[in-house]
Amino acid sequence: MQNKNTPPKLLDQVRDRIRVKHYSIRTETQYVQWIKRFILFHNKRHPQEMETTEVEAFLTHLAVDGHVSASTQNQALSALLFLYKEVLGIDLPWLNNVVRAKQPQRLPVVLTRSEVREVLARMKDMYGLMANMLYGTGMRLMECVRLRVKDVDFERNEILIRDGTG
């Protein structure tokens, strides 16, 4: 148990700040994981002792040695920017020397309206209802999973999304 006079540990501070800002539990998990990896990459140095060059080195390592996707590298960057700005109160200058992971050059596959209708028509029961709601409303999966009966107002044609993102 922690003494009342000692400040909370860094990762506890990160979790507390994420919860104050109402980020999702999945974001919290990922941000904490990326911050741990950053600290371990730099031999357990405290992030307050490190600056832009260490952040750039870590992100470059992810792209070059880790072969991560661009979105994964961006998630790690977001976690580190959150750590420095929101928890440590340090604004990092723009990161210029990061080797960026390559974005794949491909077009997304999009179904036609009739293909979507066919797919949705084949889905039954609860999964069919959820798929139709996801497609029709644009809500995210976890937002749909967390819906309660009282969140649906048939008279006003409204659905209340609790703890939504964005």
Residue pairs with C-beta under 8 A, 6 or more apart in sequence:
2 8
2 9
7 13
8 16
10 35
10 46
10 47
10 87
11 32
11 35
11 36
13 87
14 31
14 32
14 35
14 82
14 83
14 87
15 28
15 32
17 82
17 86
17 87
18 27
18 28
18 31
18 82
19 28
21 86
22 163
23 31
24 142
24 163
24 165
26 142
30 75
30 79
31 78
31 79
31 82
31 83
34 75
34 76
34 79
34 80
35 47
35 79
35 80
35 83
37 58
37 76
38 47
38 55
38 58
38 76
38 79
38 80
38 83
39 45
39 46
39 47
41 57
41 58
41 61
42 50
42 54
42 57
42 58
45 54
47 83
47 84
47 88
48 88
48 90
51 92
52 92
52 93
52 95
53 97
55 77
55 80
55 84
55 92
55 95
56 95
56 96
56 97
56 98
58 76
58 80
59 73
59 76
59 77
59 80
59 95
59 98
59 99
60 97
60 98
60 99
62 68
62 72
62 73
62 76
62 101
63 73
63 98
63 99
63 100
63 101
64 99
68 76
68 101
69 101
69 104
70 100
70 101
70 102
70 103
70 104
72 101
73 100
73 101
77 95
77 98
80 92
81 92
84 90
84 91
84 92
85 91
85 92
111 119
116 135
119 131
120 128
120 131
120 132
120 135
123 131
123 132
130 144
130 145
133 139
133 144
133 147
133 159
134 140
134 141
134 144
137 159
139 159
139 161
139 164
140 164
140 165
143 161
143 162
143 163
143 164
143 165
146 162
146 163
147 159
147 161
151 159
151 160
151 161
151 162
152 158
152 159
152 160
153 159
153 160
